[in-house]
Amino acid sequence: MARMTGSWLSGPTAALPLDDDGKPKYRGERLGLPEAGPGSLVGSGRRIAALMLDWLMAGGVSILILGGDALDSRLSSVVLLVWFVVGVVTVTLFSFTPGQYILGLQVARIDQPVGVGIVRALARQVLLVFMVPPLITDIEGRGMHDRATGTALVRSR
């Protein structure tokens, strides 16, 4: 009984498979990703930083669209729309958003080494709008929006 309660009380890393030394293996190994460097999974801090950069850029573009009026009542809706469209288009075409590019991140499919595609990019962005799926992560550190779309946010450099 103590072993069962210890596993869920110890947090998500307790569910990682154990190696010969009894220490948990790194995140992303079960997905076939490297431990560090290009192609390795990204932590929450860099994810949040990329999202904030994208949101700030969308805010700037939205202010330009509204004619420089930062106090316009439509600003928040326009920011969300610009952020959504830019996210879908850039992830579909390049596999990263502008904020992810600046921080050296990339959205990758975990089942095949091909581009994300418009359907996965659209579904991923729709789930990101609700903000709850990215906050819930699995033992690999991937958000539920990534699990639902079969993607992962990895380092590109």
C-alpha positions in Angstrom: 0.0 0.0 0.0 2.8 2.5 0.8 4.3 1.9 -2.7 1.0 2.8 -4.4 0.4 6.0 -2.3 4.0 7.0 -2.7 3.8 6.9 -6.5 0.9 9.4 -6.7 2.1 11.6 -3.8 5.5 11.9 -5.4 4.2 13.7 -8.5 4.2 13.0 -12.2 7.9 12.0 -12.3 7.2 9.0 -10.1 5.4 7.4 -13.0 8.4 7.6 -15.3 10.0 4.2 -16.0 13.1 3.4 -13.9 16.5 2.6 -15.3 19.0 0.2 -13.8 20.1 2.7 -11.1 16.6 3.2 -9.9 16.5 6.9 -11.1 13.7 8.1 -13.4 14.7 8.3 -17.1 14.5 11.7 -18.9 11.3 13.1 -20.3 10.7 12.3 -24.0 12.5 9.0 -24.1 9.3 7.1 -24.6 8.6 9.3 -27.5 12.0 8.6 -29.1 13.3 12.1 -28.4 16.8 12.9 -27.2 17.5 13.9 -23.7 19.0 17.3 -24.5 19.8 19.5 -27.5 17.8 19.8 -30.7 14.7 17.6 -30.8 14.4 17.3 -27.0 11.2 18.3 -25.1 10.9 21.9 -23.9 10.1 22.8 -20.3 7.2 24.9 -19.1 9.2 28.1 -18.7 10.2 28.4 -22.3 6.6 27.4 -23.4 5.2 30.3 -21.3 7.9 32.7 -22.6 7.1 31.9 -26.2 3.4 32.3 -25.6 4.0 35.7 -24.0 6.1 36.9 -26.9 3.4 35.8 -29.3 0.7 37.5 -27.3 2.7 40.8 -27.1 3.3 40.7 -30.9 -0.4 40.1 -31.5 -1.1 43.0 -29.2 1.2 45.3 -31.2 -0.3 44.2 -34.5 -3.8 44.7 -33.1 -3.1 48.2 -32.0 -1.9 49.0 -35.5 -5.1 47.4 -37.0 -7.2 49.6 -34.7 -5.4 52.7 -35.8 -3.2 53.2 -32.8 -6.0 53.3 -30.2 -4.8 51.1 -27.3 -8.0 52.0 -25.3 -10.4 50.7 -28.0 -13.0 48.3 -26.5 -12.4 45.8 -29.3 -8.7 45.5 -28.6 -8.9 42.2 -26.6 -11.0 40.5 -29.3 -8.7 41.7 -32.1 -5.6 40.5 -30.1 -7.1 37.0 -29.7 -8.1 36.9 -33.4 -4.6 38.0 -34.6 -2.9 35.6 -32.1 -5.1 32.7 -33.3 -4.7 33.3 -37.0 -0.9 33.9 -36.8 -0.6 30.7 -34.7 -2.5 28.5 -37.1 -0.8 29.9 -40.2 2.8 29.9 -38.9 2.6 26.4 -37.3 1.0 25.0 -40.5 3.7 26.5 -42.8 6.8 26.6 -40.6 6.0 24.4 -37.5 6.6 27.4 -35.1 5.1 30.7 -34.1 7.2 33.9 -34.1 7.7 33.6 -30.3 8.7 30.0 -30.6 11.2 30.9 -33.4 12.8 33.5 -31.2 13.3 31.0 -28.4 14.4 28.2 -30.6 11.4 26.0 -30.3 9.4 24.0 -32.8 6.1 22.1 -32.9 6.8 18.5 -34.1 4.6 15.5 -34.8 5.5 12.6 -32.7 4.2 9.9 -35.1 5.9 10.9 -38.3 8.8 13.2 -39.3 6.6 15.5 -41.4 5.0 18.9 -41.0 2.2 19.6 -38.5 -0.4 20.3 -41.1 -3.4 22.6 -40.9 -5.8 20.2 -39.1 -3.4 19.6 -36.2 -2.4 23.3 -36.1 -6.0 24.4 -36.0 -7.0 21.9 -33.3 -3.9 22.8 -31.3 -4.7 26.5 -31.4 -8.4 26.0 -30.6 -7.3 24.1 -27.5 -4.8 26.7 -26.6 -7.5 29.4 -26.6 -9.2 27.7 -23.6 -5.9 27.8 -21.6 -6.8 24.8 -19.5 -5.3 22.0 -21.8 -1.8 23.5 -21.8 -1.8 23.7 -18.0 -2.5 20.0 -17.6 0.6 18.1 -18.5 1.4 14.4 -18.6 4.6 12.6 -17.2 6.4 13.7 -20.4 5.7 17.3 -19.8 3.5 17.7 -22.8 0.2 19.6 -22.5 -3.1 18.0 -23.2 -3.4 20.1 -26.3 -0.2 18.4 -27.6 -1.4 15.0 -26.6 -4.7 15.5 -28.3 -3.1 16.6 -31.6 -0.1 14.1 -31.5 2.5 16.9 -31.3 5.2 18.0 -29.0 7.1 21.3 -28.5 10.8 20.6 -29.0 14.0 22.5 -29.2 15.0 23.4 -32.8 18.5 24.5 -32.0 
